[in-house]
Amino acid sequence: MAQSEVTYKEIAEALKAYAEGDTSAEARLMELNSGLVNGLAYRFRGRGTDYEDLVQIGSIGLLKAIRSFDLSRGFAFSTYAVPLIIGEIRRFLRDDGLLKVSRIQKRLGAVIMHERETYIAEHGVEPRLEDIAKAVGVTPSEAAAALDSTSPVRSLSEVIGDDDFSLEDVIPSGDDTLGKMIENVALCETINKLPPLWRQIITLRYFKDYSQQQTADALGLTQVKISREEKKIFTSLRAQLV
């Protein structure tokens, strides 16, 4: 949902006024970003909740974004607000709507997290999703769904793992569609769950534009090893994002 340059300027001015203590700027920011909320709420139609109710719930997420946004970070407000709005809507659908997370799924999520902590304590490395799933007797897709049901909403400014990029680094520019933005947020959340080595490979190959050989040299591995690990990474991402 594209916004004009004038609107971006108005949002920036309202954010500055709010940061300086002008409480009336909050209502102005809610108005200026109403289109963003409407667009996100529209994507959750047909799930048993009226569109108007989804907009109201999304507005709660927008309000939280306004009150917690740090103007000094220097990134776009919409980039920060999108996951909070989506998270608020999803939480409502899970807890109060038709898409409630079952107790069984929540229990499975807790078991998986316990297994993960046990694995890390024993081996000193992050386990693969496939390994945890096998240990608790479920499929990788079932494990991913259970983990997602217990995952908190993340800020785009949060650094992913031990790497030097954050979710906001992979959000597309204003020329991209809102749907693509949301897909990238989901991708980053999935990347965050990958083993440390895989996250390092993704960082070097696709965020720093290293070749396979350069990546291998940086990690002390062979080019063949990097190639094989990339295939595993893509297989894992496809399984979790389907």
PASEBA-1860 file (N, C-alpha, C; in nm, 3 decimals):
! residues 242
1> MAQSEVTY> 0.084/-0.118/0.000/0.000/0.000/0.000/0.088/0.123/0.000 ~ 0.106/0.181/-0.114/0.199/0.292/-0.126/0.143/0.418/-0.064 ~ 0.231/0.500/-0.006/0.194/0.628/0.049/0.270/0.735/-0.025 ~ 0.212/0.853/-0.039/0.278/0.960/-0.109/0.391/1.016/-0.026 ~ 0.481/1.091/-0.094/0.592/1.154/-0.024/0.541/1.252/0.081 ~ 0.429/1.319/0.051/0.372/1.414/0.146/0.332/1.342/0.273 ~ 0.271/1.223/0.260/0.228/1.147/0.376/0.347/1.104/0.459 ~ 0.453/1.058/0.396/0.574/1.020/0.469/0.627/1.140/0.548
9> KEIAEALK> 0.623/1.257/0.486/0.670/1.377/0.553/0.581/1.410/0.672 ~ 0.450/1.395/0.654/0.356/1.422/0.763/0.378/1.326/0.879 ~ 0.402/1.200/0.847/0.427/1.100/0.951/0.553/1.135/1.028 ~ 0.658/1.172/0.955/0.785/1.209/1.020/0.766/1.329/1.112 ~ 0.689/1.427/1.067/0.666/1.546/1.148/0.584/1.511/1.272 ~ 0.483/1.425/1.256/0.400/1.385/1.369/0.480/1.303/1.469 ~ 0.567/1.217/1.420/0.652/1.137/1.509/0.745/1.227/1.590 ~ 0.800/1.326/1.525/0.889/1.421/1.592/0.813/1.497/1.700
17> AYAEGDTS> 0.691/1.541/1.666/0.610/1.615/1.763/0.575/1.527/1.882 ~ 0.541/1.401/1.854/0.505/1.308/1.962/0.625/1.282/2.053 ~ 0.743/1.266/1.991/0.865/1.242/2.068/0.899/1.361/2.156 ~ 0.857/1.479/2.114/0.885/1.601/2.190/0.778/1.631/2.294 ~ 0.681/1.539/2.307/0.582/1.554/2.412/0.445/1.602/2.370 ~ 0.421/1.617/2.241/0.291/1.662/2.193/0.197/1.541/2.187 ~ 0.114/1.521/2.289/0.026/1.404/2.295/-0.080/1.404/2.185 ~ -0.114/1.521/2.133/-0.215/1.527/2.026/-0.163/1.463/1.897
25> AEARLMEL> -0.031/1.449/1.886/0.028/1.389/1.766/-0.006/1.241/1.758 ~ -0.041/1.179/1.869/-0.074/1.037/1.868/-0.197/1.011/1.781 ~ -0.301/1.094/1.799/-0.422/1.078/1.718/-0.391/1.102/1.570 ~ -0.305/1.197/1.544/-0.266/1.228/1.407/-0.194/1.109/1.343 ~ -0.107/1.045/1.419/-0.035/0.929/1.368/-0.130/0.812/1.344 ~ -0.229/0.795/1.430/-0.328/0.690/1.409/-0.403/0.714/1.278 ~ -0.436/0.840/1.252/-0.508/0.875/1.130/-0.421/0.853/1.006 ~ -0.297/0.900/1.012/-0.208/0.890/0.897/-0.177/0.745/0.861
33> NSGLVNGL> -0.177/0.657/0.960/-0.141/0.517/0.936/-0.262/0.425/0.930 ~ -0.382/0.481/0.922/-0.502/0.399/0.917/-0.504/0.311/0.792 ~ -0.451/0.361/0.681/-0.447/0.282/0.559/-0.361/0.158/0.575 ~ -0.252/0.171/0.649/-0.164/0.057/0.674/-0.238/-0.050/0.752 ~ -0.311/-0.009/0.856/-0.388/-0.103/0.938/-0.497/-0.169/0.854 ~ -0.567/-0.090/0.774/-0.674/-0.145/0.690/-0.621/-0.250/0.594 ~ -0.506/-0.221/0.534/-0.447/-0.315/0.439/-0.406/-0.447/0.504 ~ -0.349/-0.438/0.621/-0.307/-0.559/0.692/-0.427/-0.638/0.741
41> AYRFRGRG> -0.528/-0.569/0.793/-0.648/-0.637/0.840/-0.719/-0.709/0.726 ~ -0.713/-0.650/0.607/-0.780/-0.707/0.490/-0.726/-0.846/0.457 ~ -0.600/-0.867/0.487/-0.537/-0.996/0.456/-0.589/-1.109/0.545 ~ -0.656/-1.075/0.655/-0.705/-1.176/0.749/-0.857/-1.195/0.738 ~ -0.915/-1.146/0.628/-1.059/-1.166/0.607/-1.092/-1.314/0.594 ~ -1.218/-1.347/0.622/-1.266/-1.484/0.602/-1.220/-1.582/0.706 ~ -1.179/-1.533/0.823/-1.133/-1.624/0.928/-1.225/-1.619/1.050 ~ -1.351/-1.580/1.027/-1.448/-1.585/1.134/-1.463/-1.458/1.214
49> TDYEDLVQ> -1.391/-1.352/1.177/-1.398/-1.225/1.248/-1.429/-1.114/1.150 ~ -1.521/-1.026/1.187/-1.557/-0.916/1.099/-1.436/-0.829/1.068 ~ -1.434/-0.779/0.944/-1.323/-0.695/0.900/-1.308/-0.573/0.991 ~ -1.421/-0.512/1.031/-1.414/-0.394/1.117/-1.348/-0.426/1.250 ~ -1.375/-0.545/1.303/-1.313/-0.587/1.429/-1.162/-0.607/1.411 ~ -1.124/-0.662/1.296/-0.982/-0.682/1.267/-0.909/-0.548/1.261 ~ -0.976/-0.449/1.202/-0.918/-0.315/1.195/-0.898/-0.258/1.335 ~ -0.996/-0.278/1.421/-0.986/-0.227/1.558/-0.871/-0.295/1.632
57> IGSIGLLK> -0.858/-0.426/1.614/-0.749/-0.498/1.681/-0.615/-0.454/1.624 ~ -0.610/-0.438/1.493/-0.486/-0.390/1.431/-0.448/-0.252/1.479 ~ -0.548/-0.170/1.508/-0.522/-0.035/1.557/-0.456/-0.037/1.694 ~ -0.485/-0.141/1.771/-0.418/-0.156/1.901/-0.268/-0.179/1.879 ~ -0.237/-0.262/1.778/-0.096/-0.284/1.745/-0.030/-0.157/1.697 ~ -0.103/-0.078/1.618/-0.049/0.049/1.571/-0.021/0.142/1.688 ~ -0.113/0.148/1.783/-0.095/0.234/1.900/0.029/0.192/1.980 ~ 0.049/0.061/1.995/0.168/0.011/2.064/0.295/0.052/1.989
65> AIRSFDLS> 0.287/0.048/1.856/0.403/0.086/1.775/0.435/0.234/1.793 ~ 0.332/0.316/1.794/0.352/0.461/1.812/0.418/0.489/1.946 ~ 0.371/0.424/2.049/0.420/0.451/2.184/0.557/0.392/2.213 ~ 0.600/0.296/2.132/0.730/0.233/2.158/0.834/0.265/2.051 ~ 0.794/0.337/1.946/0.886/0.366/1.836/0.998/0.460/1.880 ~ 1.120/0.425/1.841/1.238/0.505/1.874/1.280/0.582/1.750 ~ 1.250/0.711/1.748/1.279/0.794/1.632/1.428/0.801/1.601 ~ 1.511/0.784/1.703/1.656/0.796/1.685/1.717/0.681/1.606
73> RGFAFSTY> 1.642/0.570/1.592/1.698/0.455/1.521/1.712/0.481/1.372 ~ 1.632/0.574/1.319/1.650/0.615/1.181/1.585/0.529/1.076 ~ 1.496/0.435/1.112/1.430/0.357/1.008/1.282/0.394/1.001 ~ 1.217/0.354/0.893/1.080/0.394/0.866/0.984/0.342/0.972 ~ 0.888/0.426/1.007/0.791/0.385/1.109/0.709/0.265/1.063 ~ 0.669/0.263/0.935/0.589/0.151/0.885/0.664/0.018/0.897 ~ 0.794/0.022/0.879/0.877/-0.098/0.893/0.867/-0.154/1.034 ~ 0.863/-0.065/1.131/0.853/-0.106/1.271/0.711/-0.148/1.306
81> AVPLIIGE> 0.612/-0.080/1.250/0.473/-0.102/1.290/0.412/-0.229/1.233 ~ 0.452/-0.268/1.112/0.389/-0.383/1.045/0.386/-0.509/1.132 ~ 0.498/-0.558/1.187/0.491/-0.682/1.265/0.411/-0.668/1.393 ~ 0.405/-0.548/1.453/0.326/-0.529/1.573/0.177/-0.535/1.542 ~ 0.138/-0.476/1.429/-0.003/-0.481/1.389/-0.044/-0.624/1.355 ~ 0.039/-0.691/1.275/0.009/-0.830/1.237/0.006/-0.919/1.361 ~ 0.101/-0.898/1.450/0.108/-0.979/1.572/-0.016/-0.963/1.657 ~ -0.068/-0.842/1.667/-0.186/-0.816/1.747/-0.307/-0.888/1.687
89> IRRFLRDD> -0.319/-0.882/1.555/-0.431/-0.950/1.488/-0.420/-1.101/1.504 ~ -0.301/-1.154/1.483/-0.283/-1.299/1.495/-0.309/-1.346/1.638 ~ -0.264/-1.269/1.735/-0.285/-1.306/1.875/-0.435/-1.310/1.907 ~ -0.509/-1.213/1.854/-0.654/-1.210/1.875/-0.719/-1.333/1.813 ~ -0.682/-1.365/1.689/-0.741/-1.480/1.621/-0.710/-1.609/1.693 ~ -0.591/-1.617/1.751/-0.552/-1.739/1.822/-0.622/-1.752/1.956 ~ -0.628/-1.642/2.031/-0.678/-1.648/2.168/-0.828/-1.629/2.179 ~ -0.886/-1.546/2.091/-1.027/-1.511/2.104/-1.110/-1.545/1.981
97> GLLKVSRI> -1.045/-1.575/1.870/-1.119/-1.602/1.749/-1.131/-1.750/1.720 ~ -1.149/-1.783/1.591/-1.167/-1.922/1.552/-1.037/-1.995/1.537 ~ -0.924/-1.921/1.535/-0.794/-1.986/1.514/-0.719/-2.003/1.645 ~ -0.789/-2.056/1.745/-0.726/-2.075/1.875/-0.619/-2.183/1.866 ~ -0.512/-2.163/1.938/-0.407/-2.264/1.944/-0.447/-2.367/2.047 ~ -0.450/-2.493/2.008/-0.495/-2.598/2.099/-0.396/-2.618/2.213 ~ -0.445/-2.672/2.322/-0.358/-2.702/2.435/-0.253/-2.803/2.396 ~ -0.292/-2.895/2.308/-0.197/-2.998/2.264/-0.080/-2.933/2.190
105> QKRLGAVI> -0.111/-2.835/2.103/-0.006/-2.769/2.026/0.083/-2.686/2.118 ~ 0.022/-2.618/2.215/0.101/-2.541/2.311/0.191/-2.632/2.392 ~ 0.138/-2.748/2.430/0.217/-2.844/2.507/0.332/-2.897/2.423 ~ 0.304/-2.924/2.295/0.410/-2.971/2.205/0.518/-2.865/2.191 ~ 0.477/-2.739/2.180/0.575/-2.630/2.170/0.666/-2.626/2.292 ~ 0.607/-2.648/2.410/0.687/-2.648/2.533/0.784/-2.766/2.535 ~ 0.738/-2.881/2.487/0.824/-3.000/2.483/0.941/-2.978/2.388 ~ 0.912/-2.918/2.273/1.016/-2.891/2.174/1.119/-2.794/2.229
113> MHERETYI> 1.074/-2.688/2.297/1.166/-2.591/2.355/1.254/-2.656/2.461 ~ 1.195/-2.746/2.540/1.274/-2.818/2.642/1.378/-2.908/2.576 ~ 1.338/-2.976/2.469/1.430/-3.063/2.397/1.544/-2.980/2.336 ~ 1.510/-2.862/2.285/1.611/-2.773/2.227/1.713/-2.732/2.333 ~ 1.664/-2.692/2.451/1.754/-2.650/2.558/1.844/-2.765/2.603 ~ 1.787/-2.886/2.610/1.864/-3.003/2.649/1.974/-3.033/2.546 ~ 1.938/-3.022/2.418/2.034/-3.048/2.309/2.149/-2.949/2.316 ~ 2.116/-2.821/2.334/2.220/-2.718/2.340/2.313/-2.741/2.459
121> AEHGVEPR> 2.254/-2.779/2.572/2.335/-2.804/2.692/2.430/-2.921/2.671 ~ 2.387/-3.022/2.596/2.469/-3.142/2.574/2.572/-3.125/2.462 ~ 2.533/-3.052/2.356/2.618/-3.044/2.238/2.681/-2.907/2.216 ~ 2.630/-2.807/2.282/2.688/-2.674/2.269/2.656/-2.602/2.138 ~ 2.563/-2.655/2.060/2.524/-2.593/1.933/2.372/-2.597/1.921 ~ 2.321/-2.511/1.834/2.177/-2.507/1.808/2.137/-2.629/1.726 ~ 2.036/-2.703/1.767/1.993/-2.821/1.689/1.915/-2.782/1.566 ~ 1.914/-2.869/1.467/1.831/-2.848/1.349/1.686/-2.881/1.385
129> LEDIAKAV> 1.593/-2.817/1.316/1.452/-2.843/1.341/1.419/-2.990/1.317 ~ 1.481/-3.048/1.215/1.457/-3.188/1.183/1.498/-3.280/1.299 ~ 1.610/-3.244/1.365/1.658/-3.326/1.476/1.564/-3.321/1.596 ~ 1.516/-3.200/1.626/1.423/-3.186/1.739/1.293/-3.259/1.709 ~ 1.244/-3.242/1.587/1.119/-3.306/1.549/1.129/-3.458/1.564 ~ 1.241/-3.513/1.519/1.261/-3.657/1.529/1.268/-3.702/1.674 ~ 1.332/-3.620/1.757/1.347/-3.656/1.899/1.214/-3.661/1.972 ~ 1.120/-3.574/1.934/0.990/-3.571/2.003/0.882/-3.648/1.927
137> GVTPSEAA> 0.920/-3.706/1.812/0.828/-3.792/1.739/0.724/-3.722/1.654 ~ 0.760/-3.606/1.596/0.668/-3.535/1.506/0.741/-3.499/1.378 ~ 0.668/-3.449/1.279/0.729/-3.407/1.154/0.788/-3.266/1.171 ~ 0.882/-3.227/1.084/0.937/-3.091/1.093/0.830/-2.983/1.079 ~ 0.731/-3.005/0.991/0.626/-2.905/0.974/0.540/-2.892/1.100 ~ 0.515/-3.004/1.168/0.438/-3.000/1.293/0.518/-2.929/1.402 ~ 0.648/-2.954/1.404/0.734/-2.888/1.503/0.738/-2.737/1.478 ~ 0.749/-2.699/1.351/0.753/-2.556/1.316/0.624/-2.487/1.355
145> AALDSTSP> 0.510/-2.553/1.331/0.381/-2.495/1.367/0.367/-2.478/1.517 ~ 0.415/-2.576/1.593/0.407/-2.569/1.739/0.495/-2.457/1.792 ~ 0.613/-2.442/1.735/0.702/-2.333/1.776/0.642/-2.198/1.742 ~ 0.579/-2.189/1.625/0.518/-2.063/1.585/0.405/-2.023/1.678 ~ 0.334/-2.122/1.732/0.222/-2.092/1.822/0.269/-2.033/1.954 ~ 0.396/-2.053/1.987/0.448/-2.000/2.113/0.546/-1.887/2.091 ~ 0.564/-1.844/1.964/0.663/-1.740/1.933/0.608/-1.602/1.964 ~ 0.689/-1.515/2.029/0.645/-1.378/2.055/0.659/-1.294/1.930
153> VRSLSEVI> 0.590/-1.179/1.928/0.607/-1.083/1.818/0.744/-1.020/1.830 ~ 0.814/-1.007/1.719/0.949/-0.953/1.720/0.954/-0.815/1.656 ~ 1.043/-0.732/1.707/1.065/-0.602/1.647/1.161/-0.617/1.530 ~ 1.140/-0.538/1.425/1.228/-0.546/1.309/1.368/-0.497/1.340 ~ 1.385/-0.423/1.451/1.518/-0.373/1.486/1.599/-0.476/1.563 ~ 1.536/-0.589/1.596/1.606/-0.693/1.671/1.709/-0.765/1.583 ~ 1.831/-0.778/1.634/1.936/-0.847/1.559/1.908/-0.996/1.559 ~ 1.925/-1.058/1.443/1.900/-1.201/1.428/2.020/-1.280/1.478
161> GDDDFSLE> 1.998/-1.360/1.584/2.103/-1.444/1.638/2.229/-1.367/1.671 ~ 2.342/-1.424/1.634/2.471/-1.361/1.657/2.519/-1.286/1.534 ~ 2.434/-1.275/1.433/2.475/-1.211/1.309/2.459/-1.060/1.318 ~ 2.507/-0.989/1.217/2.507/-0.844/1.223/2.400/-0.781/1.135 ~ 2.289/-0.852/1.110/2.178/-0.791/1.039/2.050/-0.814/1.119 ~ 1.952/-0.727/1.098/1.826/-0.736/1.169/1.712/-0.754/1.071 ~ 1.593/-0.777/1.123/1.479/-0.798/1.036/1.455/-0.679/0.944 ~ 1.479/-0.559/0.994/1.453/-0.440/0.913/1.545/-0.432/0.791
169> DVIPSGDD> 1.659/-0.502/0.796/1.754/-0.497/0.684/1.699/-0.564/0.560 ~ 1.603/-0.655/0.576/1.553/-0.729/0.460/1.412/-0.688/0.422 ~ 1.357/-0.584/0.486/1.227/-0.535/0.445/1.243/-0.461/0.313 ~ 1.159/-0.488/0.215/1.173/-0.425/0.085/1.144/-0.276/0.088 ~ 1.181/-0.207/-0.019/1.160/-0.063/-0.029/1.014/-0.033/-0.053 ~ 0.981/0.097/-0.054/0.844/0.137/-0.073/0.786/0.099/-0.207 ~ 0.868/0.060/-0.302/0.819/0.022/-0.434/0.762/-0.119/-0.435 ~ 0.791/-0.198/-0.328/0.744/-0.336/-0.322/0.604/-0.340/-0.263
177> TLGKMIEN> 0.537/-0.451/-0.283/0.401/-0.465/-0.234/0.402/-0.499/-0.086 ~ 0.289/-0.472/-0.020/0.276/-0.503/0.121/0.287/-0.653/0.144 ~ 0.230/-0.731/0.050/0.237/-0.876/0.065/0.379/-0.926/0.068 ~ 0.465/-0.868/-0.017/0.605/-0.908/-0.021/0.674/-0.873/0.110 ~ 0.636/-0.760/0.168/0.694/-0.719/0.296/0.662/-0.821/0.405 ~ 0.537/-0.865/0.409/0.496/-0.960/0.511/0.565/-1.094/0.490 ~ 0.579/-1.134/0.363/0.649/-1.260/0.334/0.793/-1.254/0.384 ~ 0.858/-1.139/0.367/0.996/-1.125/0.412/1.007/-1.130/0.563
185> VALCETIN> 0.907/-1.075/0.634/0.907/-1.083/0.780/0.899/-1.228/0.823 ~ 0.810/-1.306/0.757/0.797/-1.448/0.789/0.927/-1.522/0.761 ~ 0.993/-1.487/0.649/1.119/-1.551/0.615/1.224/-1.524/0.721 ~ 1.232/-1.399/0.768/1.333/-1.365/0.868/1.309/-1.436/1.000 ~ 1.181/-1.452/1.037/1.150/-1.525/1.160/1.193/-1.670/1.148 ~ 1.178/-1.726/1.027/1.220/-1.864/1.004/1.371/-1.876/1.006 ~ 1.441/-1.781/0.945/1.587/-1.780/0.947/1.640/-1.776/1.089 ~ 1.572/-1.702/1.175/1.615/-1.687/1.314/1.617/-1.820/1.387
193> KLPPLWRQ> 1.538/-1.918/1.340/1.530/-2.049/1.405/1.633/-2.149/1.351 ~ 1.707/-2.109/1.248/1.805/-2.200/1.189/1.929/-2.214/1.277 ~ 2.006/-2.321/1.259/2.131/-2.338/1.334/2.227/-2.223/1.305 ~ 2.319/-2.192/1.398/2.413/-2.081/1.381/2.492/-2.085/1.251 ~ 2.540/-2.205/1.212/2.618/-2.215/1.089/2.536/-2.175/0.969 ~ 2.412/-2.217/0.964/2.325/-2.183/0.851/2.299/-2.033/0.847 ~ 2.279/-1.972/0.964/2.256/-1.827/0.966/2.380/-1.752/0.917 ~ 2.499/-1.803/0.953/2.623/-1.740/0.907/2.637/-1.750/0.755
201> IITLRYFK> 2.603/-1.866/0.702/2.610/-1.886/0.557/2.514/-1.791/0.486 ~ 2.391/-1.779/0.536/2.294/-1.689/0.475/2.344/-1.545/0.480 ~ 2.400/-1.506/0.594/2.451/-1.369/0.609/2.559/-1.338/0.506 ~ 2.655/-1.429/0.495/2.767/-1.405/0.404/2.726/-1.415/0.257 ~ 2.645/-1.514/0.226/2.610/-1.538/0.084/2.508/-1.438/0.031 ~ 2.408/-1.405/0.113/2.295/-1.330/0.058/2.276/-1.190/0.116 ~ 2.353/-1.157/0.218/2.346/-1.021/0.270/2.479/-0.946/0.250 ~ 2.587/-1.023/0.233/2.717/-0.961/0.206/2.769/-0.994/0.068
209> DYSQQQTA> 2.691/-1.073/-0.007/2.723/-1.107/-0.146/2.857/-1.179/-0.161 ~ 2.893/-1.262/-0.064/3.013/-1.344/-0.077/2.986/-1.457/-0.175 ~ 3.089/-1.499/-0.246/3.078/-1.618/-0.328/3.086/-1.741/-0.236 ~ 3.059/-1.858/-0.292/3.069/-1.979/-0.210/3.212/-1.998/-0.158 ~ 3.311/-1.969/-0.242/3.450/-1.985/-0.201/3.486/-1.885/-0.091 ~ 3.443/-1.760/-0.106/3.471/-1.658/-0.005/3.405/-1.696/0.127 ~ 3.284/-1.748/0.119/3.212/-1.791/0.240/3.286/-1.906/0.307 ~ 3.333/-2.000/0.224/3.408/-2.114/0.277/3.535/-2.068/0.347
217> DALGLTQV> 3.606/-1.974/0.287/3.729/-1.923/0.346/3.701/-1.852/0.479 ~ 3.593/-1.776/0.483/3.559/-1.701/0.604/3.521/-1.793/0.719 ~ 3.460/-1.908/0.687/3.413/-2.000/0.791/3.508/-2.118/0.813 ~ 3.617/-2.122/0.738/3.712/-2.231/0.754/3.660/-2.363/0.702 ~ 3.580/-2.358/0.597/3.521/-2.479/0.539/3.561/-2.489/0.392 ~ 3.514/-2.592/0.325/3.540/-2.607/0.182/3.422/-2.554/0.102 ~ 3.448/-2.522/-0.024/3.341/-2.474/-0.111/3.234/-2.580/-0.129 ~ 3.275/-2.706/-0.134/3.180/-2.817/-0.150/3.088/-2.824/-0.028
225> KISREEKK> 3.146/-2.805/0.090/3.068/-2.807/0.214/2.963/-2.696/0.213 ~ 3.002/-2.577/0.170/2.908/-2.465/0.164/2.795/-2.495/0.067 ~ 2.829/-2.552/-0.048/2.729/-2.586/-0.148/2.628/-2.686/-0.092 ~ 2.677/-2.787/-0.022/2.589/-2.888/0.036/2.499/-2.828/0.144 ~ 2.559/-2.741/0.228/2.482/-2.680/0.336/2.374/-2.588/0.279 ~ 2.404/-2.519/0.169/2.304/-2.431/0.107/2.183/-2.512/0.062 ~ 2.207/-2.628/0.004/2.096/-2.712/-0.040/2.010/-2.754/0.078 ~ 2.075/-2.785/0.191/2.000/-2.822/0.311/1.919/-2.704/0.364
233> IFTSLRAQ> 1.980/-2.585/0.357/1.913/-2.464/0.404/1.785/-2.439/0.325 ~ 1.797/-2.446/0.192/1.682/-2.420/0.106/1.571/-2.523/0.130 ~ 1.611/-2.648/0.148/1.513/-2.754/0.175/1.440/-2.726/0.305 ~ 1.515/-2.686/0.408/1.455/-2.657/0.538/1.362/-2.536/0.532 ~ 1.405/-2.431/0.463/1.322/-2.309/0.453/1.192/-2.339/0.377 ~ 1.204/-2.414/0.268/1.083/-2.446/0.191/0.984/-2.527/0.277 ~ 1.037/-2.621/0.356/0.950/-2.705/0.439/0.878/-2.622/0.545 ~ 0.947/-2.521/0.599/0.890/-2.442/0.707/0.799/-2.330/0.658
241> LV> 0.818/-2.287/0.533/0.740/-2.174/0.482/0.622/-2.215/0.396 ~ 0.610/-2.342/0.367/0.497/-2.390/0.285/0.366/-2.372/0.363
END
